[in-house]
Amino acid sequence: MPIEPVVIDAHSSSKLERDLAAYPQGIIFPVDKPYKWTSSDVVRKIKYALRNYFDTKNIKIGHAGTLDPLATGLLIICVGKATKLSESLQAEKKEYIAEFTLGATTPSFDREHPIDALYPTDHITPDSLQRAVSQLKEQTEQLPPVFSAKYVNGTRSYFLARHGEEVELKPAPIKIYETELLATDGDWGLERPSYGSDAEHNTFMVKKRIASQEDNPIPLYTENSLLTPEQINALPRAVVRIECSKGTYIRSVARDFGLSLGSGAFMSALRRTASGGFRVEDAIKIHTFL
């Protein structure tokens, strides 16, 4: 049998050897990525720590699947020959806990951009929420967000979108294996911006939607309406567990979730809880690394 990389997690009893040569097949560190850290931040932090620990500058390191800065949770870090497994590790099934804010949308489908439209939510019931969560499993393809890392004629889609250029993306095949409605008040311990304290989130200039009860409502807008932090925080939320394939954008799931409810929705918090055989409960906290 081939020798596999050594996995060092929060429960590992053996101390990491001081000689990198003791790990000929490399090392895998499952890490719990902190809120507002980029995946590259985590890689740089661990690379710096390992260079000092092993007393060498020649360390190959990478991660097996990016997490956005506003997301937290499982990030698999591969060191040495384990980096050759990055692609296969990325292909594994993922599990997420996502918070969807209902009754509003943003251009990026998450909290990276201001709210651009409001929608009614009074017609949403517990039964319709359960149906919408269950219907997510019927998706076989998904339209990625324009604010994504997809390439369009050799340029990242988010770069074009941020410069005001029109972006046309094609639907990509995905698989959603399991979904579960966990909460309807957003109280699930997920980290997200506090609109009352973060200056950039204190107010949003929005195009306010005039109510319509159509199945797929077309917004009618009044320009420059103000949505206060209190109004944003008062919007209803749903927390959903999702098991899905590689390449599934949970932000796009949020958009589709809102549409299926005859309203709007955006992803307001996200935590990756599993990837393949790795779970976030076993992951190393970055502040305790080495």
N, C-alpha and C positions, 0 to 999 in steps of 0.2 A: 504493500500500500504506500502511496506517496505521502511524504511528510507534509503536514499542513502548518500554516502559520500559527504562532502562539497567540491566543486571545487573552488580553489583560483587561479585566473589567473591575467593577467596584467590589466584587466578591473574591477576587483572586487572592489566594493565600500565600503564594510564593512571591518574593520580592524580585523586581526586575534586575536581571544581571547587569553588571557594569560594562560588559564587553558585548558590543553589537554583533560580533561574530558568533555569539551563542545562539543567535536566531537566524540560521541560514535560510529559512523559508519566510522570514519576516514576522511582523507583529501586527495584530489588529486591535485597535482601541475603540470600543464603542463609547462615544462621548455624548453627554447631555448638553447640547448647544444652548448657551444663554440667550436671553432676549436682547435684541439689537446688535448682537455679534453677527458678522458675516461668516460664512463657511470658511472663507480664506483667513479670517482673523483666527479661527480655531486652529487651522493648519499651521499658521505662522507661530502661534503661541506654543504649540506642541513641538514644532520643529526646533525652536529656540531652546526649549527645555531639554529635549533629547540630545541636542548638540553638546550642551553643558554636561549632561548626565553621562553620555558615552565618550565625551572628550574627543569629538570628531566633527568636522564640518561636512563630511560626505554622507549625508542621510537623504534617502529618497522617500518622499512622503506625499500623500494625497488623500482625498476623501472619496467616498462612494455614494455620491448623490447630494446635490446642493440643497440647503435649506435657506429660505429668505431671511433677511435680518429680523423681521418682525415675527418670525416663527421660532419656536423653541423645540427641543427634543433631540431624538436620536440622530447622531451624525457619526458614520463609521469612518474612522481614520486608519489608513493602511500605511505601513512602514516597510521599507526594503522590498523584498520580492513579493510581499503581500499586495503591493500596488498593481501587480499583474492581475489580481482578482477583482479590481475595482469595477470593471464592466459587468462581470457576472453578478457581483453583489448588488449593483444598481438595478439589475433586471429582476430582482426578487420582489415579491408582493410587499406592499407597504400598508401600515395602519396609521391613521391620523385621528385626532380629536380636533374638530373644527367648530368655531363659533361663527354663526351666520347672523348678521344684523338684518332685520326685515324692514321693508318699507322704504328703502333707499338704495341707490346704486352709486358706484364711483367708476371712472374711466378704466381703472386698473383692476376692478372687482375686489379690491382690498382697501386697507387704510393708508396706502401710500399716497393716494390722491384724494382731493376733497370730494364730498358728495356732489353729484351733478343732477340728481332728480329724486323726488319723493313720490311714494306710491301709497295707496290705502292698505290698511291691514285689518280693518274692523271685520272683514268677511272671513278671516282666517280662523279656523277652529282646531281643537286638538286632533280631530279625525282627519282634517285636510293636511295638517302637518305630518301625521303618520303616513298618509298616502304619498305625500311628496317625498318623504324620506325613502319609502319603499320603491318608488318609481325611479329613483336614481340608479338602481341596479339594472334597469332596462337599457341604459346607455351603452352603445357599442362604439360610438365615436364622439369626439369632442372638439369644439372650436377653441383653440388656445387663445389666451388674452393677447391683445396687441402689445401690451407691456410685458413681454416675455423674451426669453433668450433665443427664440426661434430665428433662424436665418431667413432673410428675404433678399434674394439676389446678392448674397454675400455679406449682408449687413444685419446686425441684430435688430429684431423687430422693435424692442424697447427704445433703441437709439432713434429710429425713424419716428416712432410715436411721440417721443419727447421733443422732437424738432418739428412737430406739427404736420408731418407727412402722412398721407393715407396709407394704411397697411392692410393688405388683404392676405389672410392666412387660410390654409385649407384644413378641414377637419382631419383629425388624426384618430386612429383606432385606439380604444382604451377598454379596460374591463374593470367594473366595480363589482367586487365579490360579495361584500356584506355592508349593510348600513344599519345604524341603530340610533334612534332619537334618545339622547341621554338626559336632556334638560330643556326647559323652555324659558328659563330666566337668565341664562348665561352664567350662572354661578357654578363654575366648574374649575376654578383655580387657574384659569388661563391668563397669561400676561398679555396686556394690550395697552395702547396709549391711554393716558388719563387726559381727557380733553380739558379738564379744569386746571391742570398744572403745566402741561406742555404748551409753550407759547404758540407753536405752529398749529396747534389743534384747538385753540381757544374759540375761534369762530370759523364758519364755513360760508362762503358765498355760494348759494345754490340756485338752480333753476327749479322752482317749486312746481310740483305737479298738481294740476287741478283734477279732483277725484273723478274716476271713471270705474265702473264695475265690469268692464269687458273682460273676457277670459285672458286676452293678451293686450292689456291696455296700452294705448299710444299716448305718451305724456304730452300734455299741453303746458307750456312753460310761461312763467312770469320771470323776467330777468332780475338778478341780484337780490333775491330774497335771502334773509339772514336766518340761519339755523344756529341756535345757541348751544353751548356745551350741554346744558341741561336737557334740551330737546334731543340732542344726539344720544345721550345716555339713557333717555327714556324710551328710545325705539325698542320694540320687542326683539328678542334674540332666541335662537335655537342652537343647542349644542349637539353635534352629530358625530358618531364614530363611523369611520369609513375605511374599509379595506379595499385596496385598489392596485392596479397594475402600474408599472413604470410608465412615466410620461403623462400621468393624470394630473391636471392642474386643479387643485382644490378650489382655487379662486373661480375657475370656470364652473365648477360644481355649484358654487354659491350663486352665480348668475342664473344657472339653469334651475336651481331650487326656487329662486324668487319667481321666475317665469311660470313654473308649474303651479305656484300658488296664486297666480293672477296678480302678482305684486312685483316687488323688486327685492334684491338682497345683495349684500357684499360680505366677504370674509373679514371678520374683525379680529380673529385670533386663530392660531394654528399651532398644534403640537404633534410632532411625529413620535408615535409611541412604539412602533415596531418596523423592522425591515428584515425580511427573511426570518432567520432564527434568532435575531437579536432583538432585545426589548429594552426600552428606556429605563425600566426599573433596575437594570444591571449596569447601566452606563456610568462612566466616571464623571464626576462634577469637575468642570474645568479649573475651579479655584483650588481643588485638592490634587491636581495632577502633579505627580512627583513631589 
